[in-house]
Amino acid sequence: MFRKKSRSRRRDFLLETKSHTNSSGKRLRNRFLNSFTSLLLLRPIRKLFRASVIGGSVILFMIGFIAFAVFSPYFHIKKIEIVRDNPHLQIVEIQAALEDFYGQNMLFLPQDEIKSTLKKDFPEFRDIKINEQWPATLELAIQVSPPLFTLLNTETANFSVLSEDGVILQNQPDSELPVRKVIQHEKIIPPRTAWIKKEELDRLTQAEALILDLDLTIKERRHYHAAREVHFILSTQVAIWVDLSREIKPQIKKLEWSGDEIGVYTKPLEYIDLRIPEQIFWK
């Protein structure tokens, strides 16, 4: 009986101890898991907080910089430099023409307006490139239309240099340039005058090239300004009349097809009129 009671007591004690031990372990494990879970939840919150602080700082910096750039005179244009590659480029006149742009903000620089202003005052400018040198300087690279030939105004007896774009340049007459006589122009032709339309000038040079292709030697060129036509005087003294307001190829083709018939290479003709569509007149 005594032994049985002792066994039962020991059994009850062991069960009690085991139960107490298991419950304590569970409590520790649960506390650890709860703490670990809390840490895992706090980590993205901390990252989000850091990102929001950094983002807010960047936005504040950008707002401050924009406010400084807009309202501060630091980025206002204070200097305009001209890259000079042409001896006839008038630096002072160009800078004076751009006087209204001094003090404007570089951030809102109206490049198209600058170019249009210069081309209006200086029609001989073919190309204008604007280089912004921060914080307050503009550099302009200007290309002037190259000279094509010299004009001799027979009415006023003065010389002018015409560019490839049909504008009178400030250049002095060059002996190496071919001379074109101008008739029907009673006034002196001043520099920076858009004297002839670009398409008419292209037709003039095209007509000359086509006539030379027919093995005809041109001795003189006479430009009738009011009539918008040119007379090419050949070495045989015959004058070929061409209308610059019409297409050139059909006019010169008539001369090519009928040259032998009318005797352009053999007879002492006074003139050949190519101006009338689909007809040719000669004397």
C-alpha positions in Angstrom: 0.0 0.0 0.0 2.8 2.4 1.0 4.7 1.6 -2.2 1.7 2.2 -4.4 1.1 5.6 -2.7 4.7 6.6 -3.2 4.5 5.7 -6.9 1.4 7.7 -7.4 2.9 10.7 -5.7 6.0 10.5 -7.8 3.9 10.2 -10.9 1.8 13.2 -10.0 4.9 15.3 -9.2 6.5 14.4 -12.5 3.3 15.3 -14.4 3.0 18.6 -12.5 6.6 19.5 -13.2 6.3 18.6 -16.8 3.2 20.6 -17.2 4.7 23.7 -15.5 7.8 23.4 -17.7 5.8 23.2 -20.9 3.6 26.2 -20.1 6.7 28.4 -19.3 8.4 27.4 -22.6 5.3 28.3 -24.5 5.1 31.7 -22.8 8.7 32.5 -23.7 8.2 31.3 -27.3 5.1 33.4 -27.7 6.9 36.5 -26.3 9.8 36.0 -28.7 7.5 35.6 -31.7 5.5 38.7 -30.8 8.6 40.8 -30.5 10.0 39.4 -33.8 6.7 40.2 -35.6 6.7 43.7 -34.2 10.2 44.3 -35.5 9.2 43.0 -38.9 6.3 45.4 -39.0 8.4 48.4 -37.9 11.0 47.9 -40.5 8.9 48.9 -43.6 7.5 51.8 -41.5 11.0 53.0 -40.8 11.9 52.7 -44.5 8.8 54.6 -45.5 9.6 57.3 -43.0 13.1 57.7 -44.3 12.0 57.8 -47.9 9.4 60.4 -47.2 12.0 62.5 -45.4 14.5 62.3 -48.3 11.7 62.9 -50.9 10.5 65.9 -48.9 14.0 67.3 -48.7 14.5 66.9 -52.5 11.2 68.6 -53.2 12.0 71.5 -50.9 15.4 71.9 -52.5 13.9 71.9 -56.0 11.3 74.5 -55.0 14.0 76.7 -53.5 16.2 76.4 -56.6 13.3 77.2 -58.9 12.3 80.2 -56.8 16.0 81.4 -56.8 16.4 80.9 -60.5 13.1 82.7 -61.4 13.3 85.7 -59.0 17.1 86.2 -58.6 19.0 88.2 -61.2 21.8 85.6 -61.1 20.5 84.0 -64.4 19.7 87.2 -66.2 21.5 87.8 -69.5 24.4 90.2 -68.9 26.7 89.5 -71.8 26.2 88.6 -75.5 29.3 87.5 -77.4 29.6 87.2 -81.2 31.9 84.5 -82.8 33.5 86.5 -85.5 34.5 84.5 -88.6 33.7 87.3 -91.2 35.6 90.6 -91.3 32.5 92.4 -92.4 30.5 91.4 -89.3 29.5 94.5 -87.3 29.7 93.3 -83.7 28.5 96.6 -82.1 25.5 96.8 -84.4 24.5 93.2 -83.6 24.7 93.8 -79.9 22.7 97.0 -80.2 20.0 95.1 -82.1 19.7 92.7 -79.2 19.6 95.3 -76.5 16.0 94.4 -75.4 17.2 90.8 -74.5 19.7 92.0 -71.9 18.2 91.3 -68.4 16.0 88.5 -69.6 16.1 85.2 -67.7 18.2 82.4 -69.3 15.6 79.8 -68.2 13.0 81.3 -70.5 15.3 82.4 -73.3 13.3 83.0 -76.6 15.8 81.7 -79.1 13.4 81.9 -82.0 12.7 85.6 -81.2 16.4 86.4 -81.1 17.0 84.8 -84.5 14.0 86.5 -86.1 15.1 89.9 -84.7 18.6 89.5 -86.2 17.4 88.2 -89.5 15.0 91.1 -89.8 17.8 93.7 -89.1 20.5 91.7 -90.9 18.9 89.8 -93.9 22.4 88.8 -95.0 22.6 86.3 -92.1 22.1 82.8 -93.4 22.3 80.9 -90.1 22.4 81.8 -86.4 23.4 79.4 -83.7 22.9 80.3 -80.0 25.1 78.8 -77.3 24.0 79.3 -73.7 26.9 79.8 -71.4 25.5 79.7 -67.9 24.8 81.6 -65.8 24.4 84.8 -67.8 26.2 84.8 -71.2 25.0 84.1 -74.7 27.4 83.2 -77.5 26.2 83.7 -81.1 27.8 82.0 -84.1 26.6 83.8 -87.2 27.0 82.6 -90.8 26.7 85.3 -93.5 25.5 84.4 -97.0 28.5 84.1 -99.3 29.0 86.6 -102.1 27.8 85.5 -105.6 28.7 88.3 -107.9 29.1 92.1 -108.3 26.3 94.3 -109.5 27.0 97.4 -111.6 24.1 99.7 -111.6 24.3 101.4 -114.9 21.7 104.1 -113.8 23.8 105.3 -110.8 27.2 104.0 -111.8 27.8 102.3 -108.4 28.9 98.7 -107.5 27.2 96.3 -105.0 28.0 92.8 -103.9 25.1 90.3 -104.1 25.0 87.3 -101.9 23.8 83.8 -102.8 20.5 84.5 -101.0 19.8 87.6 -103.1 20.8 90.2 -100.4 23.2 93.1 -100.9 26.2 92.6 -98.7 28.4 95.3 -97.0 31.5 93.8 -98.8 33.6 95.9 -101.1 33.5 94.8 -104.8 35.9 92.0 -105.5 37.7 91.8 -108.8 37.4 88.0 -108.7 33.6 88.0 -108.6 31.8 88.1 -112.0 30.0 91.3 -112.8 26.3 91.7 -113.7 25.0 94.9 -115.2 21.8 96.2 -113.7 19.3 98.2 -115.8 16.0 99.9 -114.9 17.1 100.7 -111.3 17.3 104.4 -110.8 18.4 104.5 -107.2 21.6 103.4 -105.5 21.2 99.9 -104.1 22.0 100.1 -100.3 23.5 97.3 -98.3 21.2 94.8 -96.5 18.6 95.1 -99.2 16.8 91.9 -100.2 17.3 92.8 -103.8 16.1 89.7 -105.7 14.0 86.7 -104.6 16.0 83.6 -104.0 14.0 81.6 -106.6 14.6 84.2 -109.3 18.3 84.2 -108.4 18.4 80.4 -108.7 16.7 80.6 -112.1 19.2 83.2 -113.3 22.2 80.9 -112.4 20.3 77.9 -113.9 19.7 79.7 -117.2 23.4 80.6 -117.4 24.5 77.1 -116.8 22.1 75.7 -119.4 23.2 78.2 -122.0 26.8 77.3 -121.4 25.9 73.6 -121.8 24.9 74.4 -125.4 28.5 75.4 -126.2 27.6 79.1 -126.3 30.0 81.6 -124.8 28.5 84.3 -122.6 30.3 87.6 -122.8 28.0 89.8 -120.7 24.9 89.6 -118.4 22.3 92.4 -118.2 19.7 92.2 -115.5 16.5 94.2 -116.2 15.3 94.8 -112.7 11.8 96.2 -113.5 11.0 93.6 -116.2 12.4 90.7 -114.1 14.4 89.3 -117.0 18.0 88.8 -118.0 19.7 89.2 -121.3 22.8 87.0 -121.9 25.1 88.6 -124.5 27.0 86.0 -126.4 30.5 86.3 -127.9 28.7 86.7 -131.3 26.8 89.7 -129.9 23.4 88.0 -130.0 21.3 88.7 -126.9 19.3 85.8 -125.4 16.2 87.1 -123.5 15.1 85.0 -120.5 12.1 85.6 -118.2 13.1 85.1 -114.6 9.4 84.9 -113.4 8.9 81.6 -115.4 10.5 78.2 -115.4 13.9 78.2 -117.1 14.2 74.8 -118.6 11.3 75.1 -121.1 12.7 78.4 -122.3 16.2 77.1 -122.9 14.8 73.9 -124.5 13.3 76.0 -127.3 16.8 77.4 -128.0 18.2 73.8 -128.0 15.6 72.5 -130.4 15.7 75.4 -132.9 19.3 76.6 -132.6 20.4 75.1 -135.9 17.2 76.3 -137.7 17.5 79.9 -136.7 21.2 80.0 -137.1 22.3 80.7 -133.5 25.8 79.3 -134.2 26.2 80.7 -137.7 24.2 83.8 -138.4 24.8 87.4 -137.0 21.5 87.5 -135.0 20.6 90.6 -132.9 18.5 88.8 -130.3 16.6 85.6 -129.5 13.4 86.0 -127.4 12.6 83.0 -125.2 10.1 84.7 -122.9 6.9 83.8 -124.8 5.5 80.3 -123.8 5.7 77.7 -126.6 7.1 80.2 -129.1 10.5 81.6 -130.1 11.2 85.0 -131.7 14.5 86.1 -133.2 15.8 88.9 -135.3 
